[in-house]
């Protein structure tokens, strides 16, 4: 990273810490709330990320590339989108664990449209979120939302995956 960018980032962090600290000193409630929210979010991430990365590591070791290529790769059929939705369903923690899993799927040979379906399904049909939604908004609402959103996720994923493959898009290695 360039020195100027490092200086800008460091300045932002220092300004944030100064703002939150001064908010607690002078009793500025919006700044105190920002500090509490940041601390709460950080604690949630500290609790969530270690198990997620352990599970991703196990996925990397236990699931063979050939298996992913066969069921989610370029020569897979429409059933691959169902597999992606089922894989996304039990994810806890929202999209935070979904992106590393999606990258792992990509590394193991899954086609882009299936990866996009996985990410979209992780955003709209996780089991914990769906149960919570059904308890507050009703089962009928939840079923209608899923019956509308899942086909749209799959269709848009296929379209976007095909478009990017035609353009010969490549994900850069990190």
C-alpha positions in Angstrom: 0.0 0.0 0.0 1.3 3.5 -0.8 2.4 5.7 2.1 -0.2 8.3 1.3 -3.0 5.8 1.5 -1.6 4.4 4.8 -1.5 7.9 6.2 -5.1 8.6 5.2 -6.3 5.3 6.8 -4.3 5.9 9.9 -5.8 9.5 10.1 -9.3 8.1 9.8 -8.8 5.6 12.6 -7.2 8.2 14.9 -10.0 10.7 14.2 -12.6 8.0 14.9 -10.9 7.0 18.2 -10.6 10.7 19.2 -14.3 11.4 18.3 -15.6 8.5 20.4 -13.3 9.3 23.3 -14.3 12.9 23.3 -17.9 11.9 23.1 -17.6 9.9 26.3 -15.6 12.6 28.0 -18.1 15.4 27.1 -21.3 13.2 27.2 -22.1 13.5 23.5 -24.8 10.8 23.1 -24.6 10.1 19.4 -20.8 9.6 19.7 -21.3 7.4 22.7 -23.9 5.3 20.8 -21.4 5.0 17.8 -18.8 3.7 20.2 -21.2 1.2 21.9 -22.4 0.0 18.5 -18.8 -0.5 17.3 -17.8 -2.4 20.4 -21.0 -4.6 20.2 -20.3 -5.4 16.5 -16.7 -6.2 17.2 -17.6 -8.6 20.0 -20.1 -10.3 17.7 -17.4 -10.7 15.0 -14.9 -12.1 17.5 -17.5 -14.7 18.6 -18.5 -15.5 15.0 -15.4 -15.5 12.9 -13.2 -18.2 14.6 -15.8 -21.0 14.2 -16.6 -19.8 10.6 -12.9 -20.0 9.6 -12.5 -23.4 11.3 -15.5 -24.7 9.3 -14.2 -23.2 6.1 -10.8 -24.9 6.7 -12.6 -28.2 7.2 -14.5 -27.6 4.0 -11.3 -26.9 2.2 -9.8 -30.2 3.4 -12.8 -32.5 3.4 -14.6 -31.6 0.2 -12.7 -32.6 -2.9 -12.3 -30.5 -5.9 -13.7 -33.2 -8.1 -16.9 -33.3 -6.1 -17.5 -29.6 -6.4 -16.7 -29.7 -10.2 -19.1 -32.5 -10.7 -22.0 -31.0 -8.8 -21.4 -27.3 -9.0 -19.0 -26.9 -11.9 -19.3 -25.9 -15.6 -20.7 -29.3 -16.6 -23.3 -29.5 -13.9 -27.0 -29.2 -14.5 -29.8 -27.1 -13.1 -29.7 -29.2 -9.9 -26.5 -27.3 -9.0 -28.6 -24.2 -8.2 -30.7 -26.2 -5.8 -27.5 -27.5 -4.1 -26.2 -23.9 -3.8 -29.5 -22.9 -2.1 -29.4 -25.8 0.2 -25.7 -25.1 1.1 -26.6 -21.4 1.8 -29.6 -22.3 4.0 -28.0 -23.2 7.3 -25.4 -20.4 7.2 -25.4 -18.4 10.4 -24.0 -14.9 10.5 -25.3 -13.5 7.3 -23.0 -12.8 4.4 -19.9 -12.6 6.5 -19.2 -16.4 6.3 -20.8 -16.7 2.9 -18.1 -14.8 1.0 -15.2 -17.0 2.2 -17.2 -20.1 1.4 -18.1 -18.7 -2.1 -14.4 -18.1 -2.7 -13.6 -21.6 -1.6 -16.3 -22.9 -4.0 -14.7 -20.8 -6.8 -11.3 -22.2 -6.0 -12.6 -25.7 -6.2 -14.2 -25.2 -9.7 -17.8 -24.1 -9.1 -19.2 -22.0 -12.0 -19.9 -18.3 -11.4 -23.6 -18.5 -11.7 -23.8 -21.2 -9.0 -21.6 -19.0 -6.7 -23.9 -16.0 -7.3 -26.9 -18.2 -6.5 -25.1 -19.3 -3.3 -24.4 -15.7 -2.2 -27.9 -14.6 -3.2 -29.5 -17.5 -1.3 -27.3 -16.8 1.7 -28.7 -13.3 1.7 -32.4 -14.1 1.3 -33.2 -17.6 2.6 -31.0 -18.6 5.6 -33.0 -20.9 7.8 -32.5 -18.8 11.1 -33.6 -15.6 9.3 -36.5 -17.4 7.6 -37.8 -18.8 10.9 -37.5 -15.4 12.6 -39.4 -13.8 9.7 -42.1 -16.4 9.8 -42.7 -16.0 13.5 -43.2 -12.2 13.1 -44.7 -11.8 9.6 -46.4 -15.2 9.2 -45.7 -18.3 7.2 -47.8 -17.1 4.2 -45.7 -14.0 3.8 -42.5 -15.9 4.2 -43.5 -18.6 1.6 -44.6 -15.9 -0.9 -41.3 -14.0 -0.4 -39.2 -17.2 -0.9 -41.3 -18.3 -3.9 -40.7 -15.0 -5.5 -37.1 -14.2 -4.5 -35.4 -17.6 -5.0 -36.3 -17.9 -8.7 -35.2 -14.3 -9.2 -31.9 -15.1 -7.5 -31.3 -18.1 -9.7 -32.3 -16.3 -12.9 -30.2 -13.2 -12.2 -27.3 -15.4 -11.2 -27.5 -17.4 -14.4 -27.7 -14.2 -16.4 -24.8 -12.5 -14.5 -22.6 -15.7 -14.6 -23.1 -16.1 -18.4 -22.4 -12.4 -19.0 -19.2 -12.5 -17.0 -18.0 -15.7 -18.6 -18.7 -14.2 -22.1 -16.5 -11.2 -21.1 -13.9 -13.7 -19.9 -14.0 -12.2 -16.4 -11.4 -13.6 -13.9 -11.3 -13.2 -10.2 -7.9 -11.8 -9.2 -5.8 -13.9 -6.8 -5.4 -12.2 -3.5 
